[in-house]
Amino acid sequence: MESKNILALEKKETENFIKESENKFEQLMVHKKKSLEQKLVQMKNKAIKDIQYISNKIALETVKKVILDTSYRDWETDRKSTRLNSSHSRASRMPSSA
């Protein structure tokens, strides 16, 4: 009879140990999940900041180039003069001998 009591007690202790182990494991996994989620948010925010920084740098370099690059301004002038010249074709003028 006593051996049945000892076996029942050991079985109960083993079940309690298993439940405690499962609870600890679940808590550990929940904690790891939260840590990974926080790390992902941090990485996402850093990536966004990096993209914004690079975009601003590219925009600033482009503006500097447009302002300081004289060949860009010459191209704009040439384009305007070409447009003006093309709108006044010589074929529409009366010959000077008329």
GISUL-V900362 format. One record per residue. N is the residue number from 1. PHI is phi as a letter, one per 30 degrees, with the letter a starting at -180 (none if undefined). PSI is psi in degrees with one decimal (* if undefined). OMEGA is omega in degrees with one decimal (none if undefined). Layout:
BEGIN
N;PHI;PSI;OMEGA
N;PHI;PSI;OMEGA
END
This chain:
BEGIN
1;none;-41.4;-179.0
2;d;-33.6;178.8
3;d;-33.2;176.5
4;d;-39.0;177.8
5;d;-42.2;179.0
6;d;-43.9;178.7
7;d;-42.4;179.5
8;d;-43.0;178.7
9;d;-43.7;178.4
10;d;-39.2;178.1
11;d;-43.9;179.8
12;d;-43.2;178.2
13;d;-40.2;178.3
14;d;-44.0;177.6
15;d;-42.3;177.8
16;d;-41.0;178.5
17;d;-42.6;179.4
18;d;-43.9;178.9
19;d;-43.7;178.5
20;d;-42.3;179.3
21;d;-42.4;177.8
22;d;-42.7;178.7
23;d;-44.3;178.8
24;d;-42.8;179.4
25;d;-42.9;179.7
26;d;-42.7;177.5
27;d;-40.8;178.2
28;d;-44.4;179.9
29;d;-39.0;177.4
30;d;-43.7;179.6
31;d;-44.3;178.7
32;d;-40.3;179.1
33;d;-45.4;178.8
34;d;-41.7;178.8
35;d;-44.1;179.6
36;d;-38.6;177.6
37;d;-41.9;177.7
38;d;-40.7;179.3
39;d;-40.9;177.7
40;d;-41.3;178.1
41;d;-43.3;178.6
42;d;-43.7;179.3
43;d;-40.7;178.6
44;d;-46.4;179.9
45;d;-39.4;178.1
46;d;-41.4;178.5
47;d;-41.9;178.6
48;d;-44.3;178.8
49;d;-41.4;178.8
50;d;-43.4;179.3
51;d;-42.9;178.7
52;d;-42.3;179.8
53;d;-47.0;-179.1
54;d;-40.7;178.5
55;d;-44.3;178.3
56;d;-40.3;179.4
57;d;-44.0;178.6
58;d;-43.5;179.9
59;d;-43.8;-180.0
60;d;-43.5;178.7
61;d;-38.2;178.9
62;d;-44.6;179.1
63;d;-43.9;178.4
64;e;-43.1;-178.6
65;d;-42.8;-179.8
66;d;-41.1;-177.9
67;d;-42.2;-173.0
68;c;-20.0;-175.6
69;d;109.9;-177.7
70;d;-26.0;-180.0
71;d;-30.3;176.8
72;d;-43.2;-179.8
73;d;-36.9;176.7
74;d;-38.8;179.1
75;d;-40.9;178.1
76;d;-42.3;179.7
77;d;-46.9;179.1
78;e;-39.7;-178.2
79;d;-41.8;179.5
80;d;-44.2;-178.2
81;d;-36.1;176.8
82;d;-42.6;-179.6
83;d;-42.5;-179.9
84;d;-43.3;-179.3
85;d;-37.7;-176.9
86;d;-23.4;-179.9
87;d;-15.1;177.9
88;c;80.8;-177.5
89;d;151.3;-176.5
90;d;-22.5;-177.8
91;d;-23.7;-178.2
92;d;-11.7;180.0
93;d;151.0;175.8
94;d;142.1;176.6
95;d;148.4;-176.6
96;d;-18.2;-179.2
97;d;-8.9;-175.3
98;d;*;none
END
